[in-house]
């Protein structure tokens, strides 16, 4: 009621039904990554790339950091997210006492949600295909259709967060829940940021999930400031250095991020050019600016001001991962242009620098604690004590 943050959303599907959907998405995930996404023919040669093959190619070219970064956020972390979702939903659907590692598993799942970028990868695939559409005979392959369906279904699965799973566990009485009597006996309470369990403020670890309990994230502002400053340093070479180099029989040419946007515009794909411009240039600048505003605005007071700060923070979290688009485009284009003796695309130093900027800004957003703003003397008349079930995940709790 104070910060207008959504605490709970009802789902009409049961854990068993959600588990069936996760299984279907897992099958689509395997098809999308194991089958070719397109067939591109040029001068009698044909390439049929998959995303894992693209990662292997740039690894063999010596760009290990870029391969590891793209592989983690585009393949391994989304895969582990599906595995943990399937495991947790199965335990809840069974309705039996939960194992001791349930809390640890949901903590891992909570972190995976920030770094799973399948939707960004699909958009990068579309951009890469458009750039090669007029350079040879291109046909869609099963992996492309699987990626389309996978991206659509993952949008629905985004509701299966760690907090949502804790809700189900509470509703089924599979985990302890703080009562009003418990809160009366411990007036100084703290909400676990991972599972939302309300407990004594003296606790160092959560009684329910085992996570470290902090009233506020320790050294939040210092970490955010350091990460933002480092991101600003890497943002310069990310835009100045080429993100890729095209080697062909007619010569070599290097391309920066802005150069890629101009090329898309010249090809007539103004819509994709606009998307890449927003994701690769506007979004990083917006994130850095917003984080600086959040850090410098610590003395702003009042509930209305803090609500605006919360909206800025939510915006930073929402757009955070989309800047990885250019990294995926470079990786996929390297696989599409792999015609030895005819054409080849080599990643540039700018691609890795840009990926580091994305990672640093996302870490800064994760490290930032929006509750600090509510500690700076807000209007107490709008502060409301919890009157419903107090153990709903309350990482936004400010008391």
C-alpha positions as CSV (number, residue, x, y, z in Angstrom):
1,X,0.0,0.0,0.0
2,X,2.9,2.4,0.6
3,X,5.1,1.7,-2.4
4,X,2.5,0.3,-4.8
5,X,4.5,-2.9,-5.4
6,X,2.6,-6.0,-6.3
7,X,3.0,-8.5,-3.5
8,X,0.9,-11.4,-4.8
9,X,-0.8,-12.6,-8.0
10,X,-3.2,-15.5,-8.0
11,X,-2.7,-18.3,-10.5
12,X,-5.5,-20.5,-11.8
13,X,-3.0,-23.3,-12.6
14,X,-1.9,-25.9,-10.0
15,X,1.7,-26.8,-9.5
16,X,1.2,-30.0,-11.4
17,X,-0.2,-28.1,-14.4
18,X,2.7,-25.7,-14.3
19,X,5.1,-28.6,-14.2
20,X,3.6,-30.1,-17.4
21,X,4.2,-26.7,-19.1
22,X,7.8,-26.6,-17.9
23,X,8.3,-30.1,-19.4
24,X,6.9,-28.9,-22.7
25,X,9.2,-25.9,-22.6
26,X,12.2,-28.1,-21.8
27,X,11.5,-30.2,-24.9
28,X,11.2,-27.0,-27.0
29,X,14.4,-25.7,-25.5
30,X,16.3,-28.9,-26.6
31,X,14.9,-28.6,-30.1
32,X,15.7,-24.9,-30.4
33,X,19.3,-25.5,-29.4
34,X,20.1,-28.9,-31.0
35,X,18.5,-28.3,-34.4
36,X,19.6,-25.7,-37.0
37,X,17.9,-22.4,-36.9
38,X,18.4,-21.6,-40.6
39,X,20.1,-23.0,-43.7
40,X,22.2,-20.4,-45.5
41,X,23.6,-21.2,-48.9
42,X,26.2,-19.0,-50.7
43,X,28.4,-19.8,-53.7
44,X,27.6,-23.5,-53.5
45,X,28.3,-23.8,-49.8
46,X,25.7,-24.2,-47.0
47,X,25.9,-23.6,-43.3
48,X,23.2,-24.8,-40.8
49,X,24.2,-23.2,-37.5
50,X,22.9,-23.9,-34.0
51,X,23.5,-21.7,-31.0
52,X,25.9,-24.2,-29.3
53,X,27.8,-24.5,-32.6
54,X,28.1,-20.7,-32.7
55,X,29.5,-20.7,-29.2
56,X,32.0,-23.5,-30.1
57,X,33.1,-21.5,-33.2
58,X,34.0,-18.3,-31.3
59,X,35.7,-20.4,-28.6
60,X,37.9,-22.0,-31.3
61,X,38.6,-18.5,-32.7
62,X,40.1,-17.6,-29.3
63,X,37.3,-15.5,-27.9
64,X,36.8,-17.5,-24.8
65,X,35.4,-14.8,-22.6
66,X,32.7,-13.9,-25.1
67,X,31.8,-17.6,-25.6
68,X,31.5,-18.2,-21.9
69,X,29.4,-15.1,-21.3
70,X,27.0,-15.8,-24.2
71,X,26.8,-19.5,-23.4
72,X,25.9,-18.9,-19.7
73,X,23.1,-16.4,-20.2
74,X,21.8,-17.9,-23.5
75,X,22.0,-21.6,-22.8
76,X,23.2,-22.9,-19.5
77,X,21.4,-20.6,-17.0
78,X,18.0,-20.9,-18.9
79,X,18.5,-24.7,-18.9
80,X,19.2,-24.8,-15.1
81,X,16.2,-22.5,-14.5
82,X,13.9,-24.9,-16.2
83,X,15.4,-27.8,-14.3
84,X,14.9,-26.1,-10.9
85,X,11.4,-25.0,-11.8
86,X,10.5,-28.6,-12.7
87,X,12.0,-30.0,-9.5
88,X,10.4,-27.5,-7.2
89,X,6.9,-27.8,-8.8
90,X,7.1,-31.6,-8.6
91,X,7.8,-31.4,-4.9
92,X,4.9,-29.0,-4.3
93,X,2.5,-31.1,-6.4
94,X,3.4,-34.2,-4.4
95,X,2.3,-32.5,-1.2
96,X,4.7,-34.3,1.0
97,X,7.2,-32.8,3.5
98,X,9.8,-30.8,1.6
99,X,13.5,-31.9,1.6
100,X,16.1,-29.9,3.4
101,X,17.6,-28.5,0.2
102,X,14.3,-27.0,-1.0
103,X,15.3,-23.6,0.4
104,X,18.7,-23.7,-1.3
105,X,17.1,-24.7,-4.6
106,X,14.7,-21.8,-4.6
107,X,17.6,-19.4,-3.7
108,X,19.4,-20.6,-6.8
109,X,16.2,-20.3,-8.9
110,X,15.8,-16.7,-7.7
111,X,19.2,-15.8,-9.0
112,X,18.8,-17.6,-12.3
113,X,15.8,-15.5,-13.2
114,X,17.9,-12.4,-13.6
115,X,20.3,-14.0,-16.0
116,X,18.2,-16.2,-18.3
117,X,18.1,-14.4,-21.6
118,X,16.4,-16.7,-24.2
119,X,14.0,-13.9,-25.4
120,X,17.0,-11.6,-26.0
121,X,18.8,-14.4,-27.9
122,X,15.7,-14.9,-30.1
123,X,15.7,-11.2,-31.0
124,X,19.4,-11.4,-31.7
125,X,18.7,-14.3,-34.0
126,X,16.2,-12.3,-36.0
127,X,18.6,-9.4,-36.3
128,X,21.4,-11.6,-37.6
129,X,19.1,-13.3,-40.1
130,X,17.9,-9.9,-41.5
131,X,21.6,-8.9,-42.0
132,X,22.2,-12.0,-44.2
133,X,18.8,-12.2,-45.9
134,X,20.1,-10.6,-49.2
135,X,23.5,-12.3,-49.3
136,X,22.4,-15.8,-50.1
137,X,19.6,-18.3,-50.2
138,X,18.2,-18.5,-46.7
139,X,15.5,-20.9,-45.4
140,X,14.1,-21.4,-41.9
141,X,14.9,-24.6,-40.0
142,X,13.1,-26.4,-37.1
143,X,15.2,-24.6,-34.5
144,X,13.9,-21.2,-35.6
145,X,10.2,-22.2,-35.1
146,X,11.1,-23.9,-31.8
147,X,12.8,-20.6,-30.6
148,X,9.6,-18.7,-31.5
149,X,7.4,-21.0,-29.5
150,X,10.0,-21.2,-26.7
151,X,10.1,-17.4,-26.3
152,X,6.3,-17.2,-26.2
153,X,5.9,-19.9,-23.5
154,X,8.8,-18.6,-21.4
155,X,6.9,-15.4,-21.0
156,X,4.2,-17.3,-19.2
157,X,6.7,-19.3,-17.2
158,X,8.3,-16.0,-15.9
159,X,5.5,-16.0,-13.3
160,X,7.0,-19.1,-11.7
161,X,9.4,-17.2,-9.5
162,X,10.9,-18.4,-6.2
163,X,8.5,-16.2,-4.3
164,X,5.5,-17.7,-6.1
165,X,6.8,-21.2,-5.2
166,X,7.1,-20.1,-1.5
167,X,3.4,-18.9,-1.7
168,X,2.3,-22.4,-2.8
169,X,4.4,-24.0,-0.1
170,X,2.7,-21.8,2.5
171,X,-0.8,-22.4,1.1
172,X,-0.2,-26.2,1.3
173,X,1.2,-25.8,4.9
174,X,4.5,-27.4,3.8
175,X,6.7,-24.7,5.4
176,X,6.4,-22.7,8.7
177,X,4.5,-19.5,8.7
178,X,4.9,-16.6,11.1
179,X,1.7,-15.9,13.1
180,X,0.4,-12.6,14.6
181,X,1.4,-14.0,18.0
182,X,5.0,-14.6,16.8
183,X,5.2,-11.0,15.7
184,X,3.8,-9.7,19.0
185,X,6.5,-11.7,20.9
186,X,9.2,-10.4,18.5
187,X,8.4,-6.7,17.8
188,X,11.7,-6.3,16.0
189,X,11.2,-8.5,13.1
190,X,13.1,-9.0,9.8
191,X,11.8,-10.4,6.5
192,X,14.0,-12.8,4.6
193,X,14.7,-11.4,1.2
194,X,14.7,-14.9,-0.4
195,X,11.6,-16.6,1.1
196,X,9.8,-13.7,2.8
197,X,9.6,-15.4,6.2
198,X,9.2,-13.0,9.1
199,X,11.4,-13.7,12.1
200,X,13.3,-12.1,14.9
201,X,15.6,-9.3,13.8
202,X,18.4,-11.0,15.8
203,X,18.6,-13.9,13.4
204,X,21.7,-14.2,11.2
205,X,20.2,-16.9,9.0
206,X,16.7,-17.5,8.0
207,X,14.9,-20.2,10.0
208,X,13.0,-21.4,6.9
209,X,15.4,-21.3,3.9
210,X,18.8,-20.9,5.5
211,X,19.7,-17.7,3.7
212,X,21.7,-14.9,5.4
213,X,19.2,-12.4,6.9
214,X,19.9,-8.7,6.7
215,X,17.7,-5.8,7.6
216,X,19.1,-4.1,4.5
217,X,21.6,-5.3,1.9
218,X,25.0,-4.5,3.5
219,X,27.2,-1.9,1.8
220,X,24.7,-1.6,-0.9
221,X,25.5,1.9,-2.0
222,X,29.2,1.4,-2.0
223,X,28.9,-1.7,-4.2
224,X,26.5,0.0,-6.6
225,X,28.7,3.0,-7.0
226,X,31.8,0.8,-7.7
227,X,29.9,-1.2,-10.3
228,X,28.4,1.8,-12.0
229,X,31.8,3.5,-12.2
230,X,33.5,0.4,-13.6
231,X,30.6,0.0,-16.2
232,X,31.2,3.6,-17.3
233,X,34.9,2.9,-17.9
234,X,34.1,-0.2,-20.0
235,X,31.3,1.6,-21.9
236,X,33.9,3.8,-23.7
237,X,35.8,0.9,-25.5
238,X,32.5,-0.9,-26.0
239,X,31.4,2.0,-28.3
240,X,34.8,3.0,-29.8
241,X,36.2,-0.5,-30.6
242,X,34.7,-2.7,-33.3
243,X,32.3,-5.4,-32.1
244,X,33.1,-7.5,-35.1
245,X,35.3,-7.7,-38.2
246,X,34.1,-9.0,-41.6
247,X,36.7,-10.7,-43.7
248,X,35.7,-11.6,-47.2
249,X,37.3,-12.0,-50.7
250,X,36.6,-8.3,-51.4
251,X,38.4,-7.0,-48.3
252,X,38.1,-6.6,-44.6
253,X,35.8,-4.2,-42.7
254,X,35.3,-3.4,-39.0
255,X,31.9,-2.5,-37.5
256,X,31.0,-0.7,-34.2
257,X,27.7,-0.9,-32.5
258,X,26.5,2.3,-34.2
259,X,27.8,1.1,-37.5
260,X,25.6,-2.0,-37.2
261,X,22.5,0.2,-36.6
262,X,23.3,2.2,-39.7
263,X,23.8,-1.0,-41.7
264,X,20.4,-2.3,-40.7
265,X,18.8,1.1,-41.6
266,X,20.5,1.0,-45.1
267,X,19.2,-2.5,-45.7
268,X,15.6,-1.2,-45.2
269,X,15.1,-2.9,-41.8
270,X,14.4,0.4,-40.0
271,X,12.3,-1.4,-37.3
272,X,15.2,-3.7,-36.3
273,X,17.6,-0.8,-36.6
274,X,15.5,1.0,-34.1
275,X,15.3,-2.0,-31.7
276,X,19.1,-2.5,-31.8
277,X,19.6,1.3,-31.3
278,X,17.4,1.3,-28.3
279,X,18.8,-2.0,-26.8
280,X,22.5,-1.3,-27.5
281,X,22.7,2.5,-27.0
282,X,19.7,4.0,-25.3
283,X,19.2,1.2,-22.7
284,X,22.8,1.2,-21.3
285,X,22.8,5.0,-21.1
286,X,19.4,4.9,-19.4
287,X,20.5,2.3,-16.9
288,X,23.7,4.1,-15.9
289,X,21.8,7.4,-15.6
290,X,19.0,5.9,-13.6
291,X,21.4,4.2,-11.2
292,X,23.3,7.5,-10.7
293,X,20.0,9.3,-10.0
294,X,19.1,6.6,-7.4
295,X,22.5,7.0,-5.7
296,X,22.5,10.8,-5.7
297,X,18.8,11.1,-4.6
298,X,19.3,9.6,-1.2
299,X,18.2,12.9,0.5
300,X,14.9,13.1,-1.3
301,X,12.1,12.7,1.2
302,X,8.4,11.8,1.0
303,X,6.3,8.8,0.0
304,X,5.6,10.2,-3.5
305,X,9.3,10.7,-4.1
306,X,10.1,7.2,-3.0
307,X,7.4,5.7,-5.2
308,X,9.1,7.4,-8.1
309,X,12.4,6.0,-7.1
310,X,10.9,2.5,-6.9
311,X,9.5,3.0,-10.5
312,X,12.9,4.0,-11.7
313,X,14.5,0.9,-10.0
314,X,11.8,-1.3,-11.5
315,X,12.5,0.1,-14.9
316,X,16.2,-0.6,-14.6
317,X,15.5,-4.2,-13.6
318,X,13.0,-4.6,-16.5
319,X,15.3,-3.4,-19.3
320,X,18.6,-4.7,-17.8
321,X,19.2,-7.8,-19.8
322,X,18.1,-6.5,-23.2
323,X,21.4,-4.8,-23.8
324,X,22.9,-8.2,-24.3
325,X,21.3,-8.1,-27.8
326,X,24.5,-7.0,-29.6
327,X,26.6,-9.7,-28.0
328,X,24.2,-12.4,-29.2
329,X,24.1,-10.8,-32.7
330,X,27.9,-11.0,-33.0
331,X,28.0,-14.6,-31.9
332,X,25.2,-15.7,-34.3
333,X,26.6,-13.7,-37.2
334,X,30.0,-15.4,-36.7
335,X,28.2,-18.7,-37.2
336,X,26.1,-17.6,-40.2
337,X,29.1,-16.1,-42.1
338,X,31.4,-19.1,-41.5
339,X,32.3,-19.8,-45.2
340,X,36.0,-20.5,-45.2
341,X,37.7,-18.9,-48.1
342,X,34.7,-16.8,-48.9
343,X,33.6,-14.8,-45.8
344,X,34.2,-14.9,-42.1
345,X,33.1,-12.7,-39.1
346,X,35.5,-12.4,-36.2
347,X,34.3,-10.9,-32.9
348,X,36.0,-7.6,-31.9
349,X,37.1,-6.4,-28.5
350,X,34.1,-4.1,-28.3
351,X,31.8,-7.0,-28.1
352,X,33.4,-8.4,-24.9
353,X,33.6,-4.8,-23.4
354,X,29.9,-4.3,-24.1
355,X,29.0,-7.6,-22.5
356,X,30.9,-6.6,-19.4
357,X,29.0,-3.3,-19.3
358,X,25.7,-5.3,-19.4
359,X,26.8,-7.6,-16.6
360,X,28.1,-4.8,-14.4
361,X,24.9,-2.8,-14.7
362,X,22.8,-5.8,-13.9
363,X,24.9,-6.6,-10.9
364,X,24.5,-2.9,-9.8
365,X,20.7,-3.2,-10.1
366,X,20.8,-6.4,-8.0
367,X,23.0,-4.9,-5.4
368,X,20.9,-1.8,-5.0
369,X,18.4,-1.9,-2.1
370,X,15.3,0.3,-2.8
371,X,14.3,0.1,0.8
372,X,17.0,2.5,1.8
373,X,15.0,5.3,0.4
374,X,12.1,4.5,2.7
375,X,14.5,4.8,5.7
376,X,15.2,8.5,4.9
377,X,12.1,9.9,6.8
378,X,9.0,9.2,4.8
379,X,5.5,10.3,5.7
380,X,4.5,8.0,8.5
381,X,0.7,8.6,8.0
382,X,0.8,6.4,5.0
383,X,2.7,3.6,6.7
384,X,0.5,0.5,7.2
385,X,1.2,-2.5,9.4
386,X,0.7,-5.9,7.8
387,X,-2.8,-7.1,8.5
388,X,-2.9,-10.2,6.3
389,X,-0.7,-13.3,6.2
390,X,2.7,-11.8,7.3
391,X,5.0,-14.3,5.7
392,X,4.3,-13.4,2.1
393,X,7.7,-12.8,0.5
394,X,8.5,-9.3,1.8
395,X,11.8,-8.4,0.2
396,X,10.2,-5.1,-0.3
397,X,9.3,-4.8,3.4
398,X,10.6,-1.6,4.9
399,X,9.7,-1.8,8.6
